[in-house]
């Protein structure tokens, strides 16, 4: 399964990459530790959301391989499970 076509996933990872570049620049510029920590938290959040999207898409792909196309109700339930997984 390829995730390269998932534009939402790619955008989230590019956003995290941008935050990380900002952190590196802030450290090089000897910026305030609090501001750096806030940017680090933004990177962590972006990566967590990207990871959840990747895992959900992967599960959906394999479910469809086994069961065929998922119904609207099954997709909605999968989204509910993805929301629940945020708390793991």
Secondary structure, DSSP 4 states (H G I P E B T S, - for coil): ---TT-HHHHHHHHHHHHHHHHHHHHHHTT--HHHHHHHHHHHHHHHHHHHHHHHHHHHHHHHHHHH-SPPHHHHHHHHHHHHHHTT-
